[in-house]
């Protein structure tokens, strides 16, 4: 399983998981966009930005395990 961990920063993150992966992304004032194509786990958090996690059309029905938070932004995750 691939692990991607981005250090906390100020600015936007964009990440696409094409293999089973664990991704952890944090930002203080930027947006986070993650596309998960395979099973895995996504943890994403922003203090003042939007967090969007999508599952690609070929992702398994169970989808990724998602934990997403934002203090003042919008959060959108696959259902």
N, CA, C and O atoms as a Tinker XYZ file with bonds, in Angstrom:
   316  protein
     1  N      0.846000   -1.174000    0.000000    73     2
     2  CA     0.000000    0.000000    0.000000    64     1     3
     3  C      0.891000    1.236000    0.000000    63     2     4     5
     4  O      1.828000    1.330000    0.792000    81     3
     5  N      0.605000    2.161000   -0.867000    73     3     6
     6  CA     1.334000    3.416000   -0.986000    64     5     7
     7  C      0.875000    4.377000    0.104000    63     6     8     9
     8  O     -0.317000    4.461000    0.402000    81     7
     9  N      1.810000    5.094000    0.692000    73     7    10
    10  CA     1.463000    6.105000    1.690000    64     9    11
    11  C      1.941000    7.460000    1.202000    63    10    12    13
    12  O      3.096000    7.613000    0.805000    81    11
    13  N      1.046000    8.447000    1.233000    73    11    14
    14  CA     1.390000    9.812000    0.857000    64    13    15
    15  C      1.007000   10.708000    2.020000    63    14    16    17
    16  O     -0.157000   10.745000    2.419000    81    15
    17  N      1.955000   11.415000    2.555000    73    15    18
    18  CA     1.686000   12.321000    3.666000    64    17    19
    19  C      2.290000   13.673000    3.333000    63    18    20    21
    20  O      3.511000   13.821000    3.277000    81    19
    21  N      1.443000   14.642000    3.116000    73    19    22
    22  CA     1.915000   15.988000    2.802000    64    21    23
    23  C      2.092000   16.760000    4.101000    63    22    24    25
    24  O      1.233000   16.693000    4.980000    81    23
    25  N      3.181000   17.484000    4.234000    73    23    26
    26  CA     3.364000   18.286000    5.446000    64    25    27
    27  C      2.332000   19.406000    5.496000    63    26    28    29
    28  O      1.924000   19.916000    4.453000    81    27
    29  N      1.904000   19.798000    6.701000    73    27    30
    30  CA     0.956000   20.911000    6.804000    64    29    31
    31  C      1.554000   22.149000    6.137000    63    30    32    33
    32  O      2.741000   22.435000    6.294000    81    31
    33  N      0.738000   22.867000    5.406000    73    31    34
    34  CA     1.242000   24.066000    4.746000    64    33    35
    35  C      0.140000   25.083000    4.559000    63    34    36    37
    36  O     -0.996000   24.886000    4.991000    81    35
    37  N      0.495000   26.168000    3.912000    73    35    38
    38  CA    -0.477000   27.171000    3.503000    64    37    39
    39  C     -0.516000   27.099000    1.986000    63    38    40    41
    40  O      0.501000   27.310000    1.325000    81    39
    41  N     -1.666000   26.806000    1.440000    73    39    42
    42  CA    -1.797000   26.645000   -0.008000    64    41    43
    43  C     -2.637000   25.424000   -0.325000    63    42    44    45
    44  O     -3.064000   24.693000    0.568000    81    43
    45  N     -2.866000   25.217000   -1.610000    73    43    46
    46  CA    -3.746000   24.148000   -2.057000    64    45    47
    47  C     -2.993000   22.825000   -2.220000    63    46    48    49
    48  O     -1.799000   22.802000   -2.517000    81    47
    49  N     -3.731000   21.720000   -2.015000    73    47    50
    50  CA    -3.234000   20.369000   -2.276000    64    49    51
    51  C     -4.143000   19.747000   -3.318000    63    50    52    53
    52  O     -5.357000   19.952000   -3.292000    81    51
    53  N     -3.562000   18.987000   -4.237000    73    51    54
    54  CA    -4.347000   18.188000   -5.159000    64    53    55
    55  C     -3.625000   16.864000   -5.311000    63    54    56    57
    56  O     -2.428000   16.841000   -5.597000    81    55
    57  N     -4.344000   15.747000   -5.121000    73    55    58
    58  CA    -3.719000   14.433000   -5.117000    64    57    59
    59  C     -4.673000   13.422000   -5.717000    63    58    60    61
    60  O     -5.870000   13.459000   -5.433000    81    59
    61  N     -4.166000   12.520000   -6.541000    73    59    62
    62  CA    -4.978000   11.449000   -7.122000    64    61    63
    63  C     -4.345000   10.107000   -6.782000    63    62    64    65
    64  O     -3.180000    9.873000   -7.104000    81    63
    65  N     -5.101000    9.225000   -6.135000    73    63    66
    66  CA    -4.623000    7.894000   -5.741000    64    65    67
    67  C     -5.026000    6.904000   -6.821000    63    66    68    69
    68  O     -6.218000    6.659000   -7.011000    81    67
    69  N     -4.058000    6.327000   -7.538000    73    67    70
    70  CA    -4.396000    5.350000   -8.568000    64    69    71
    71  C     -4.096000    3.919000   -8.117000    63    70    72    73
    72  O     -4.428000    2.967000   -8.824000    81    71
    73  N     -3.477000    3.762000   -6.954000    73    71    74
    74  CA    -3.216000    2.437000   -6.384000    64    73    75
    75  C     -3.794000    2.434000   -4.976000    63    74    76    77
    76  O     -4.074000    3.505000   -4.436000    81    75
    77  N     -3.982000    1.271000   -4.363000    73    75    78
    78  CA    -4.435000    1.286000   -2.969000    64    77    79
    79  C     -3.477000    2.154000   -2.161000    63    78    80    81
    80  O     -2.265000    1.940000   -2.175000    81    79
    81  N     -4.026000    3.117000   -1.469000    73    79    82
    82  CA    -3.151000    4.097000   -0.834000    64    81    83
    83  C     -3.757000    4.663000    0.444000    63    82    84    85
    84  O     -4.965000    4.604000    0.671000    81    83
    85  N     -2.885000    5.203000    1.253000    73    83    86
    86  CA    -3.277000    6.002000    2.411000    64    85    87
    87  C     -2.742000    7.392000    2.146000    63    86    88    89
    88  O     -1.540000    7.569000    1.953000    81    87
    89  N     -3.619000    8.382000    2.135000    73    87    90
    90  CA    -3.199000    9.762000    1.891000    64    89    91
    91  C     -3.613000   10.619000    3.077000    63    90    92    93
    92  O     -4.747000   10.538000    3.550000    81    91
    93  N     -2.689000   11.437000    3.549000    73    91    94
    94  CA    -2.967000   12.368000    4.640000    64    93    95
    95  C     -2.522000   13.755000    4.197000    63    94    96    97
    96  O     -1.343000   13.985000    3.930000    81    95
    97  N     -3.488000   14.685000    4.122000    73    95    98
    98  CA    -3.193000   16.042000    3.659000    64    97    99
    99  C     -3.771000   17.048000    4.645000    63    98   100   101
   100  O     -4.913000   16.905000    5.080000    81    99
   101  N     -2.995000   18.055000    4.996000    73    99   102
   102  CA    -3.424000   19.104000    5.918000    64   101   103
   103  C     -2.965000   20.450000    5.367000    63   102   104   105
   104  O     -1.866000   20.556000    4.822000    81   103
   105  N     -3.791000   21.466000    5.505000    73   103   106
   106  CA    -3.398000   22.813000    5.111000    64   105   107
   107  C     -4.061000   23.827000    6.039000    63   106   108   109
   108  O     -5.132000   23.574000    6.591000    81   107
   109  N     -3.421000   24.958000    6.198000    73   107   110
   110  CA    -3.963000   26.002000    7.073000    64   109   111
   111  C     -5.015000   26.844000    6.343000    63   110   112   113
   112  O     -6.077000   27.122000    6.900000    81   111
   113  N     -4.729000   27.251000    5.105000    73   111   114
   114  CA    -5.655000   28.167000    4.444000    64   113   115
   115  C     -5.816000   27.871000    2.958000    63   114   116   117
   116  O     -6.014000   28.790000    2.163000    81   115
   117  N     -5.734000   26.621000    2.582000    73   115   118
   118  CA    -5.905000   26.270000    1.178000    64   117   119
   119  C     -6.953000   25.198000    1.000000    63   118   120   121
   120  O     -7.422000   24.600000    1.968000    81   119
   121  N     -7.315000   24.961000   -0.246000    73   119   122
   122  CA    -8.267000   23.912000   -0.586000    64   121   123
   123  C     -7.532000   22.591000   -0.775000    63   122   124   125
   124  O     -6.358000   22.568000   -1.144000    81   123
   125  N     -8.238000   21.488000   -0.518000    73   123   126
   126  CA    -7.701000   20.157000   -0.736000    64   125   127
   127  C     -8.653000   19.423000   -1.673000    63   126   128   129
   128  O     -9.860000   19.382000   -1.438000    81   127
   129  N     -8.096000   18.840000   -2.742000    73   127   130
   130  CA    -8.881000   18.033000   -3.677000    64   129   131
   131  C     -8.182000   16.687000   -3.828000    63   130   132   133
   132  O     -7.007000   16.624000   -4.190000    81   131
   133  N     -8.922000   15.603000   -3.544000    73   131   134
   134  CA    -8.375000   14.255000   -3.637000    64   133   135
   135  C     -9.317000   13.404000   -4.480000    63   134   136   137
   136  O    -10.530000   13.415000   -4.269000    81   135
   137  N     -8.756000   12.670000   -5.434000    73   135   138
   138  CA    -9.520000   11.709000   -6.230000    64   137   139
   139  C     -9.001000   10.322000   -5.882000    63   138   140   141
   140  O     -7.825000   10.035000   -6.103000    81   139
   141  N     -9.845000    9.467000   -5.347000    73   139   142
   142  CA    -9.442000    8.116000   -4.948000    64   141   143
   143  C     -9.965000    7.117000   -5.967000    63   142   144   145
   144  O    -11.170000    7.032000   -6.200000    81   143
   145  N     -9.048000    6.354000   -6.580000    73   143   146
   146  CA    -9.437000    5.395000   -7.609000    64   145   147
   147  C     -9.524000    3.973000   -7.084000    63   146   148   149
   148  O    -10.148000    3.127000   -7.725000    81   147
   149  N     -8.931000    3.687000   -5.961000    73   147   150
   150  CA    -8.890000    2.338000   -5.420000    64   149   151
   151  C     -9.120000    2.366000   -3.919000    63   150   152   153
   152  O     -9.139000    3.438000   -3.312000    81   151
   153  N     -9.297000    1.193000   -3.314000    73   151   154
   154  CA    -9.501000    1.178000   -1.865000    64   153   155
   155  C     -8.309000    1.784000   -1.158000    63   154   156   157
   156  O     -7.192000    1.789000   -1.677000    81   155
   157  N     -8.554000    2.279000   -0.004000    73   155   158
   158  CA    -7.503000    2.899000    0.796000    64   157   159
   159  C     -8.139000    3.809000    1.811000    63   158   160   161
   160  O     -9.309000    3.649000    2.159000    81   159
   161  N     -7.373000    4.760000    2.285000    73   159   162
   162  CA    -7.874000    5.693000    3.283000    64   161   163
   163  C     -7.385000    7.098000    2.949000    63   162   164   165
   164  O     -6.250000    7.286000    2.510000    81   163
   165  N     -8.254000    8.074000    3.164000    73   163   166
   166  CA    -7.916000    9.470000    2.938000    64   165   167
   167  C     -8.262000   10.249000    4.198000    63   166   168   169
   168  O     -9.394000   10.195000    4.679000    81   167
   169  N     -7.290000   10.969000    4.726000    73   167   170
   170  CA    -7.510000   11.901000    5.825000    64   169   171
   171  C     -7.122000   13.272000    5.309000    63   170   172   173
   172  O     -5.985000   13.477000    4.886000    81   171
   173  N     -8.055000   14.216000    5.339000    73   171   174
   174  CA    -7.786000   15.549000    4.804000    64   173   175
   175  C     -8.408000   16.597000    5.707000    63   174   176   177
   176  O     -9.554000   16.454000    6.133000    81   175
   177  N     -7.658000   17.650000    6.000000    73   175   178
   178  CA    -8.178000   18.703000    6.863000    64   177   179
   179  C     -7.639000   20.062000    6.487000    63   178   180   181
   180  O     -6.482000   20.203000    6.092000    81   179
   181  N     -8.497000   21.066000    6.617000    73   179   182
   182  CA    -8.119000   22.441000    6.330000    64   181   183
   183  C     -8.725000   23.351000    7.388000    63   182   184   185
   184  O     -9.844000   23.117000    7.845000    81   183
   185  N     -8.002000   24.369000    7.772000    73   183   186
   186  CA    -8.546000   25.333000    8.730000    64   185   187
   187  C     -9.570000   26.245000    8.055000    63   186   188   189
   188  O    -10.652000   26.468000    8.599000    81   187
   189  N     -9.235000   26.780000    6.863000    73   187   190
   190  CA   -10.139000   27.739000    6.243000    64   189   191
   191  C    -10.358000   27.496000    4.756000    63   190   192   193
   192  O    -10.759000   28.411000    4.036000    81   191
   193  N    -10.104000   26.288000    4.288000    73   191   194
   194  CA   -10.321000   25.978000    2.877000    64   193   195
   195  C    -11.338000   24.869000    2.711000    63   194   196   197
   196  O    -11.772000   24.250000    3.682000    81   195
   197  N    -11.708000   24.631000    1.472000    73   195   198
   198  CA   -12.643000   23.556000    1.153000    64   197   199
   199  C    -11.893000   22.238000    1.033000    63   198   200   201
   200  O    -10.728000   22.203000    0.635000    81   199
   201  N    -12.582000   21.149000    1.383000    73   199   202
   202  CA   -12.025000   19.799000    1.249000    64   201   203
   203  C    -12.980000   18.997000    0.373000    63   202   204   205
   204  O    -14.150000   18.831000    0.717000    81   203
   205  N    -12.480000   18.497000   -0.766000    73   203   206
   206  CA   -13.291000   17.726000   -1.689000    64   205   207
   207  C    -12.610000   16.391000   -1.954000    63   206   208   209
   208  O    -11.473000   16.351000   -2.424000    81   207
   209  N    -13.301000   15.308000   -1.654000    73   207   210
   210  CA   -12.800000   13.965000   -1.935000    64   209   211
   211  C    -13.789000   13.323000   -2.893000    63   210   212   213
   212  O    -14.987000   13.270000   -2.619000    81   211
   213  N    -13.281000   12.835000   -4.020000    73   211   214
   214  CA   -14.131000   12.161000   -5.000000    64   213   215
   215  C    -13.605000   10.750000   -5.237000    63   214   216   217
   216  O    -12.430000   10.466000   -5.005000    81   215
   217  N    -14.481000    9.881000   -5.698000    73   215   218
   218  CA   -14.087000    8.519000   -6.086000    64   217   219
   219  C    -14.226000    8.433000   -7.596000    63   218   220   221
   220  O    -15.246000    8.837000   -8.153000    81   219
   221  N    -13.204000    7.907000   -8.261000    73   219   222
   222  CA   -13.272000    7.785000   -9.711000    64   221   223
   223  C    -14.340000    6.755000  -10.084000    63   222   224   225
   224  O    -14.697000    5.913000   -9.260000    81   223
   225  N    -14.851000    6.810000  -11.313000    73   223   226
   226  CA   -15.906000    5.886000  -11.731000    64   225   227
   227  C    -15.506000    4.413000  -11.624000    63   226   228   229
   228  O    -16.370000    3.555000  -11.440000    81   227
   229  N    -14.213000    4.107000  -11.737000    73   227   230
   230  CA   -13.792000    2.709000  -11.656000    64   229   231
   231  C    -13.411000    2.276000  -10.243000    63   230   232   233
   232  O    -12.896000    1.174000  -10.052000    81   231
   233  N    -13.656000    3.124000   -9.260000    73   231   234
   234  CA   -13.382000    2.767000   -7.862000    64   233   235
   235  C    -14.384000    1.709000   -7.398000    63   234   236   237
   236  O    -15.526000    1.695000   -7.857000    81   235
   237  N    -13.962000    0.823000   -6.492000    73   235   238
   238  CA   -14.891000   -0.184000   -5.973000    64   237   239
   239  C    -16.073000    0.474000   -5.251000    63   238   240   241
   240  O    -15.971000    1.598000   -4.759000    81   239
   241  N    -17.187000   -0.247000   -5.201000    73   239   242
   242  CA   -18.396000    0.295000   -4.562000    64   241   243
   243  C    -18.154000    0.678000   -3.110000    63   242   244   245
   244  O    -18.755000    1.632000   -2.615000    81   243
   245  N    -17.281000   -0.051000   -2.420000    73   243   246
   246  CA   -17.017000    0.275000   -1.016000    64   245   247
   247  C    -16.279000    1.592000   -0.870000    63   246   248   249
   248  O    -16.378000    2.247000    0.168000    81   247
   249  N    -15.535000    1.991000   -1.903000    73   247   250
   250  CA   -14.833000    3.272000   -1.900000    64   249   251
   251  C    -13.760000    3.350000   -0.834000    63   250   252   253
   252  O    -13.528000    2.389000   -0.101000    81   251
   253  N    -13.106000    4.497000   -0.750000    73   251   254
   254  CA   -12.069000    4.684000    0.265000    64   253   255
   255  C    -12.674000    5.016000    1.621000    63   254   256   257
   256  O    -13.815000    5.472000    1.706000    81   255
   257  N    -11.908000    4.787000    2.673000    73   255   258
   258  CA   -12.272000    5.238000    4.017000    64   257   259
   259  C    -11.874000    6.710000    4.081000    63   258   260   261
   260  O    -10.697000    7.037000    3.930000    81   259
   261  N    -12.841000    7.602000    4.302000    73   259   262
   262  CA   -12.575000    9.041000    4.229000    64   261   263
   263  C    -12.849000    9.710000    5.566000    63   262   264   265
   264  O    -13.883000    9.494000    6.197000    81   263
   265  N    -11.884000   10.533000    5.979000    73   263   266
   266  CA   -12.051000   11.425000    7.137000    64   265   267
   267  C    -11.668000   12.809000    6.657000    63   266   268   269
   268  O    -10.499000   13.062000    6.366000    81   267
   269  N    -12.637000   13.714000    6.569000    73   267   270
   270  CA   -12.391000   15.050000    6.038000    64   269   271
   271  C    -12.998000   16.095000    6.960000    63   270   272   273
   272  O    -14.130000   15.949000    7.422000    81   271
   273  N    -12.229000   17.159000    7.225000    73   271   274
   274  CA   -12.710000   18.228000    8.101000    64   273   275
   275  C    -12.256000   19.587000    7.584000    63   274   276   277
   276  O    -11.231000   19.700000    6.912000    81   275
   277  N    -13.030000   20.610000    7.907000    73   275   278
   278  CA   -12.652000   21.991000    7.656000    64   277   279
   279  C    -13.341000   22.852000    8.701000    63   278   280   281
   280  O    -14.528000   22.678000    8.974000    81   279
   281  N    -12.598000   23.775000    9.279000    73   279   282
   282  CA   -13.184000   24.657000   10.298000    64   281   283
   283  C    -14.175000   25.641000    9.686000    63   282   284   285
   284  O    -15.263000   25.830000   10.230000    81   283
   285  N    -13.821000   26.276000    8.561000    73   283   286
   286  CA   -14.690000   27.289000    7.975000    64   285   287
   287  C    -15.017000   27.061000    6.508000    63   286   288   289
   288  O    -15.733000   27.863000    5.907000    81   287
   289  N    -14.507000   25.981000    5.917000    73   287   290
   290  CA   -14.784000   25.694000    4.512000    64   289   291
   291  C    -15.803000   24.597000    4.345000    63   290   292   293
   292  O    -16.310000   24.053000    5.326000    81   291
   293  N    -16.105000   24.270000    3.105000    73   291   294
   294  CA   -17.043000   23.195000    2.796000    64   293   295
   295  C    -16.322000   21.860000    2.697000    63   294   296   297
   296  O    -15.155000   21.798000    2.313000    81   295
   297  N    -17.032000   20.789000    3.049000    73   295   298
   298  CA   -16.485000   19.431000    2.951000    64   297   299
   299  C    -17.419000   18.612000    2.068000    63   298   300   301
   300  O    -18.630000   18.581000    2.288000    81   299
   301  N    -16.841000   17.946000    1.060000    73   299   302
   302  CA   -17.612000   17.102000    0.160000    64   301   303
   303  C    -16.894000   15.764000    0.031000    63   302   304   305
   304  O    -15.708000   15.716000   -0.298000    81   303
   305  N    -17.627000   14.668000    0.296000    73   303   306
   306  CA   -17.035000   13.328000    0.236000    64   305   307
   307  C    -17.950000   12.412000   -0.581000    63   306   308   309
   308  O    -19.143000   12.687000   -0.708000    81   307
   309  N    -17.389000   11.299000   -1.147000    73   307   310
   310  CA   -18.241000   10.377000   -1.912000    64   309   311
   311  C    -19.223000    9.657000   -0.997000    63   310   312   313
   312  O    -18.945000    9.445000    0.184000    81   311
   313  N    -20.358000    9.288000   -1.544000    73   311   314
   314  CA   -21.366000    8.566000   -0.772000    64   313   315
   315  C    -21.437000    7.133000   -1.229000    63   314   316
   316  O    -22.231000    6.355000   -0.700000    81   315
